Amino acid sequence: MAKDQLQVLNALDVAKTQLYHFTAIVIAGMGFFTDAYDLFCISLVTKLLGRIYYHHDGEPKPGILPPAVAAAVNGVAFCGTLSGQLFFGWLGDKMGRKKVYGMTLMLMVICSIGSGLSFGKTANGVVATLCFFRFWLGFGIGGDYPLSATIMSEYANKKTRGAFIAAVFAMQGFGILAGGIVALIVAGAFKNAYPAPIYSVNGNDSTPPEADYVWRIILMFGAIPALLTYYWRMKMPETARYTALVAKNATKAASDMSKVLNVEIEAEEEKIVDVKGNNFGLFTKQFLRRHGLHLLGTTSTWFLLDIAFYSQNLFQKDIFSKIGWIPHPETMSALDEVFKIARAQTLIALCSTVPGYWFTVAFIDKMGRFVIQLMGFFFMTVFMFALAIPYNHWTKKENRIGFVIMYSLTFFFANFGPNATTFVVPAEIFPARLRSTCHGISAAAGKAGAIVGAFGFLYAAQSTDSSKVDAGYPTGIGVKNALIVLGCVNLLGMLFTFLVPESKGKSLEEMSKENEGEEENYGRETKGENVQTISV
């Protein structure tokens, strides 16, 4: 490594926004589109799975997934994602970003299809097969987090790097929206083709046999965007920062980026020298001293954010049912219920989730990461408490629209806030040789929070009145108190944000201090060695 910036890295830092930037956003972003679709589409079909596989004749209400089964179906993909983030994050620093990038996508394609083809002689057999495929689907999704963020940060220029990384992540919003739209189309088509009575009229006939195809089609659709992107991922060159700073091959880095940027770049092999004291590993005192607090900041804020974000996303159907926005299940057929849940999720995504992401893209390089994250956590806290404290007020029929608006605003400020910035910052502030690993650790902490949210909220939001609890569940603390807990979690996220540094307008090497060596290395410049910066 060199004390001064290599020409190829300087060329990337000062490059004008051009076609290859947008190509990289689309290629990396389609992975995130698929990630979000696959992770969140399960919430659209869990009620249907309960009706199909856990129906009991004569029961006054439709079948629902037993507590342990519901927790497994909702949470197993997050367990896989956490594992994949750690594994592929580490592998991306060892083997290179490009070599690992295709593996994650193919795993997602295979397991999306496998999820829809889940089989078994019993209900638990089908669910066990589904959970198996969703774990490995999550494993592939997990790899996409550190690799996409790292690749985009290493391709981008200083001026608009935040917007480019945020734009990749913003495709998650379109993935959530697409999940709702696909469920609307599939459920609507089957509902028209196979009319069924509501459950209270005829429990058995309210779930037609063809409904078993609905959840399978919705889950398998996630393979299509991933498959379409695979060829283009394999065509992308390795990032210049990995090739030059980790693989120590400046000639290859200059050659690859000359083709991408359409300019001649000098190879400068003589600059690829190790700076003393700057080749430390992850588990060293030097890393702890330079980046320990930064890693604590990125992991803690992502952990806290995902507790709130995923519990809200996965269980919004339950919250909307409790306030009466979605009718009681016995007043609907199985396919009608899927349709109405999908409609609610689509409206939330369209009105708040998607706009929030793109507000971050528009303002992140103007306002900075720190301000957006702090602001997002602050407003999430405010709106969560505003929902929770007068909760009984919001449950009245005439106030339901107000509840939905307030609930939408928490999503808006999650996405115009920490849900985007917690993804962006870890890709900018760590050294190239550890960048993918540290992003994977930060993202894995987030998924640990998602697991807490997915499992915890499922039980916590149950009524304090045992007569109103869903079948098989113990009494909980109620939706009101669960929302208060989430508000407190957001408040903690705001406090831990102060550990995260601002990276707006700085080069990756400046943020990670990769150009800082000891005095003896600096002395080489004054003795006439060829280590001066060459600008493009």
N, C-alpha and C positions, 0 to 999 in steps of 0.2 A: 504494500500500500504506500501511497505517497503522501508527503506532507501537503502538496498542492493538488489542486483539482486536475484530473485527467481531462484532456480535450473532449473526449467522448461524453464524459459526465457533464462537463460544462455545456456542451452542445445540447444535451437533453434538458438541462436546467433553464436555458434561455430560448429554447425552440418556440417558435410561434405555434399556436393551436392549428393543427392540420388534420388531414384525413385519417392518418394512422392513430391519432388520439381517439377519434370517434369509433374507429374500427375496434380498438382495444376495449373501449367502454362497452360496445355491443357484445363482443366475444366474452368478456368477463361478466358482463351484466346478465347475459342470458343464463349463465350458471346460477346467478342469484335469483333470477325470475323462477327458475326450476326449484331452487332451494325453498323459497317461500311457498310456492304452490304445494310442494310435497309436504312441508312441515305443517301447514295450516289447513289443507284440504281435509285432514282427518276429522277436524272439529265439525265439518259439515255432515259427516256420515255416521258419527257415533250413535246418535239417536236411532238411526235406521238400523244399525247393527243390533242394537238392543231389541228392536221390534222383531227383527228376523230371527235372531238366534236365542233370545231369552224371553220369548213370549210364553205366557201360561194361560191356558184356557180359563175363562170365567173371571179373570182379574179385572177390576174396574178401570185400571190404567194400563197402557201399553207396556211391554217389556222394556227394561233398561239394562244397560251393562252393569253387572255387579261391581262394587267398589274396587276390588283388586284388579278386575279385568279393565275397567275404565281407566284406572291409573296406569296400567301397563300399556294400553292402546295409545293413550295420550302422551305418555312419557318415554316410551322405549326409544323412539327416534331421537330424543334429546340425549339419551345415554350414548347412543351411537355417535351422535354429532360431537359430543364432548370428547369421546375417544378419538374420533377422526381428526378433530382440530389439533390435539396434542401430537398424534402420530404423523399426520401429513405436514403439519407445521415444522416439525423436526426434520422430516424427510426432504422438504422443500429447501432447507438450508444445506443438507448433505448432498443431494443429487442434482439440485437445480430446480427452478420453478417449472420450466416447461416439461421436463420428463415426468413429473408427478401430476401435472395438470390434466392429462388425458385419462389417467387412472381413475381419478375421482368422478369424472363425467360418465365413464362407462359403468362404474359401479352404481351410479344413480339411475342410469337407463335400465340396467338389468333388474335392479331391486324395485323400481317403480312398476315394471311389468309383473315381477314376482308377487308384489303386494296385491295386485288385482287378481292374480291367479291362485290366491290362498285357498287351501283345500283342507279337508278333514272330515271324518265320519261324525264327529260331534261338534257342538258349538265351540267348546273349548279348544278342540283340534284346529278349527278354522282360525280362531283368534291367536293360537300359539304360532301357526304358520305366518299369519299376518305380522305378528310381533317380530318374528325372526327376520323377515324381509325388511321391515321398517327399521330394525336396528342397523342393518347393513346399509340401508338407504341413508340413514342418518350418518353413518360412518363416512360415506362418500360426500355427503353435504358438508360435513365437518371439515374435510380437506379443502373445500372450495373457499371457505372463509379466509384463512391466512394466505392462500396462494393468489386469489383474485385481488385482495387488498395490496399485497406486496408487489405483484406484477404491475398493477396500475400505478402505484406510488413510484416505482422505479422507471416507468415509461414517461411519467408526466413531467411538465416543467414546473418551476417554482411558483410562478404567478397563479396558475389555475389548478395546482395539484389537488387541493382540497375538494374543489368542485368535481374533478374527474373521479376521484375515489368515491365521493358521495353519490355521483351519478351511477356508478356500478351498484352501490348498495341500494339506491333508489329503485332499482329494478325489482327489489323485493316487494315494493308496494304494488307494482303491476302484477306480480305473481299472486299476491293475496287477492287482488281484484279478479284476476283470471280464474282463480279457484271458485269464487262466488259465481262468476258468469257461466263457467262450465257446468257447475252444479245446477244452476237455474235452467240451462238449456236441456241437460240430460233429464233432470227431474220433471221439467215441464213436458218434454216429449213423451216420457213414459206415462206420466199422469194422464195425458190426452189419449194415448194409445190403450192404456189399461185402466179405465175408470174404477174407482174403489169407494165404498162407503166410509164414513168416518168411524172411528174406533167404537164409540159409544153405541152405534147402531149394530155393527157386526165386527167384533174384534178380529176374527180369523180372516175375513175377506178384506179388511182395511189394509192389509199388507199383501198385495198380489205376489205370486211367485217370481214374477219378472223383476221385482224390486231388488232381488239379489244381484242383478246385473248392474244396477245403478251405481252402487258404491264402488264396484270393481272398475267400471269405466272411468269414474271420476279419479280414482287413484292411478290408473294406468296412463291417463292423459299426460301426467308429468314427465313421461319418457320422451314425448315428442320434441319439446324445445331443446332438451339436453342432447338428443340424437342429432338434431339439425346443426348444433354448434360444434360438434366433435371435430369435423374436418378443419374448421377454421382455427380451432385451438392448436391443432397439430402443425399448422402452417406458421404460427407465431414464432419468431426467434426468441432465444433465451434473453433475459434482460441484460443490458450492458453492465449494470451494477453488479449483478451476480458474476458474470463472466470475467469482469475486470478485477473486482475487489475480493471475490471469494475463490473463483477458479484461477485467478492470476493470469488471464490470457487477454491482454489489451488488444492484440492484433485481431482476434475473433470479435471482441466487443466493438472495435472500430469498424470492422467489416460489416457486421450485422446492422449497426446503427447508421452506417453510410447509406445502406439500401433503404432503411426505414425513413431517414430524414432527407434523402436525396442530396446529400452534401459530402464532400471529401473530408474525412477525419483521419488525422495522423494517429498511428497506433501507439506510440510512446511506451514501448515495452520497458525502457529504462526507468520509468516512473513506478513500475510495479515492484516496490520494495516494502518490506515490513517495517512499520514504525514501532520502535521499541515501546513496550508497555501498552500496545494497542491491539494485541491479538488475544486478549483474555476471553475465556469461555463464560458460559452462563452461570456456573456454580463457582464463582471466584469473588474475592474481596473487591477486585477492581470493578466488576460488574455491579456488585452491591453498592459500592460507593457512587458510581456514576449514574446507574439506572435503577437502583433498588426501589427508591420512592416512586419513580415513574411507573415501574411495573406494578407496584402496589396500587397506584392511582388508576391505571387502566383496568386492572383485574377487579378491583372493588367497585368501581363505577359501573362496569359492564355487568357484574354479578347483581348489583342492586337494581339496575335498570331492568334486567330481564325477569326478575321476580315479578315486577309490576306489569311489564309489557306482555309477557306470555300468558300470565294468568288472565289478564284482560282479554287477550285475543282468543285464547282457547275456550274460555268460558263465557264469552259475551252472549251466546245463545241461552245459557242458564240465567244470566242476569236479566236479559230481555224477557224471558219467560216469567221470571219472578215479578217484574214490574207490569207484566201483562201486554207487552208490545208484541210478543209471539203468543198466540192462543194456547190454551191448555191442550196437551197432547191427545186427550180423549176426544176432543172436538175436531180432530183432523185425521185424514188417512196418512199412511206412512210417507207416501210420495209428496203429499201436500206439506207435510212437516219439513221435509228436506228442502222443498221449494221456498218456504217462508223463512227458514233459517238462512238459506243462501241469499235471499233477497235482503235480509237485515245486514248480513256481513258485507254484501256488495255495496249497499248504501253507505255504511260506515267507511269502507275502503275508499269509495269514490269521493266522499265529501270531506274526509279528514286525513286518512292514512296516506294516500297518494300525494295530495297537495303538500302535506308536511315534509315529505322526503324532498320534493323539488324546491321548496322554500330553502331548505338547507343547501342544496346545490347552488341556488342563486346567491346566497348570502355568506357562505362559509369562508370565502376568501376576502370578503369585505369586513365582516364582523369578527371573524376569528373563531377557532374551535372552542376556546374556553368560554367565551361569552354565550355562544349558542347552547353549549351544554349546561351551563349554570342557569340560563334563562329557561331552558326546557324542563329541567328538574324542578325549578321554582313553580312554574305554572302547572306542571303535573301534580305537585303537592297541593296547590291551591284548589284546583278543580276536583281532585279526589276528595279532599275534605268538604268541599261544597256539595258533593254528591252524598257523602256519608253522613254528615252531621244532621242535615234535615231529611234523612232518607225516607221517612214515612210520608213526607210532603210529596216526594217524587213518585211514590207508588200509586198515588191517586190518578184516576184515569185522565183527568183534565191536564195533568202535569207531565204526562209521559213524554211528550215531544220535548219539553224542557230538559228532561233527564237525558234523552238521546243526544241532544245538542251538547250538553255539558260533557257527556261521556265521549262524544266525538272530539271535543277540544282536548281531552287528555291524550287521545291518539295523535292529534295534530302536533301537540307540543312534545310528545315522545319522539316523533319523527323529525320535526323541526327542532331538534334538541339531541338528547343523549343517544337515542337509538342509532342515529347516523354518526355522531362524533366519536362514540366509543369504538366504532368500526374504523374510522379514518385515522385517528391519532396513533394507535399502535403500529401502523404501517409507516409512520414517519419518524419516530423518535429513537429507534433502536438501530444498532450497527447492521450492515448488510448481511454479515455472516450469521447473525442471530435474529434477523428481522422477522422471518417467517415463523420461527420457533416462538418468539415473544408474542407475536400476534396470535398464534395458536393458543398459547397459555391464557392470554387475555380473553379470547373468544370462548375458551373452555370454561373459564370462570363465569362468563355470561350464561353458558348453557347449564352450569350448575345452578345458577339462579333460576333459569327456565324450569329445571326439574323441580326445584323448591316450589315455584309458582304453580306448575302443572299438578303436582301431587298435593301440595298444601292447600291451594284454593279449593280443590275438589271436595275436601273434607271441611275446611274452615267455613265455607259459604253455606253449609247446611244449616237449617233453622235450629234455633235454640229450643223450639217446641217439638218434642219427639213425635207428635202426631202429624207434623208437616214435613218430616224428614223423608228423603227419597229411600226407596226400599233397599235395605242392606247397609245403610250408612248409619254411623253414630250421630248424635246431635253435634252441631258445630257452634260457631260463634255468630252465625248469621251474616248475610250480605253486608249489612251496615257496618258491623265491626271488622269484617274482612277488608272493606274499602278503607276504613281508618288505618288498619295495619299497612295497607299498600301506600297510603299517604305518608306514613312515617318512614317507610322504606325509601320513598322518593326524596324525603327531607335528608336522609342520611347520604343519598347519592349526591345531593347538592354540596354537602360538606366535603366529601371525598374528592369532588371535582378540583379542589384547590391543590391537590397533589399532581395534577396533570399539567405539563408545560404547554405553552402556546407555540405552534409550529408554523403559523401563517407567514408566508413570504420567505421562508428559510430553506436552504438546500438540505437534502437528507443527510449529507456528510456534516453539515454545520450542526444539525440537531443531534446527531449521534456522536459528534466529536471525533469522527474517524480521521480527520485531518490533523488532530492534535497529537503531537509526539513529544519527545523530550528535547532539551536544549541542544544536545549533540547532533540531532537530526537537522535542526534548524540551521546549525553551523554549516552544513553542506551547501546550503544555498549561497552563502557568502563566499565559498571557496570556488565558485564557478561551475559546480556540477549542474547538469542539465535537468533541473527540477522546477524551473519557473513555470507559472501558469500560462497556458496558451489559450487565448480566447478565440471564439469562432465569429 
